[in-house]
């Protein structure tokens, strides 16, 4: 009975060989190559508006911003007048002939003027900022529909304001052409030129007098 273990071993080996082999691991699939950028999305169409150029060259914009510049000069003149008044008092304090009481009075006046000057500066700054913001808002409201209309005509997706510090490169001729057309339409809408008067008609020639009848023969 000794061959029995060998027989069992052979039977177990045959059973193992009879089992189906484990499937081989699938080969990794290489990722598909990315599609070209032009196939993914169309090229962006962008317009650049140099608003400063419109403000400098457009008659409508100059008229709109003239209010701000006039206010700037008015406020500056007020501050300069107050500062001159302070300098005048300060020079009087340097006079050796002034008495103690007079010096104290001048020092009090000088402190009051310093306070008035600081308040005037704050008030002037606030007034100028409010006026400036109102003018800018009106400019944007007036020019916005014109820019939007041009963007639709040229199939632009976005129109940016020109800012030299934020742009590495921009074609100046392209910016100027777009900006000047905006300015031209802006003036045509808000500053229409008077229509040319028709040329005066030439004066009618006086009617010719009828020829005199010959005198009857005697």
Buried (B, 14 or more C-beta within 10 A) or exposed (E): EEEEEEEEEEEEEEEEEEEEEEEEEEEEEEEEEEEEEEEEEEEEEEBBBBBEBBBEBBEBBBEBBEBBEEBBEEBEEBBEEBBEBBEEBBEBEEEEEBEEEEEEEBEEBBEEBBEEBEEBBEEBEEEBEEBBEEBBEEBEEBBEEBBEEBBEEEEBEEBEEBEEEEEEEBEEEEBBEBBBBBBBBBBEEBEEEEEEEEEEEEEEEEEEEEEEEEEEEE
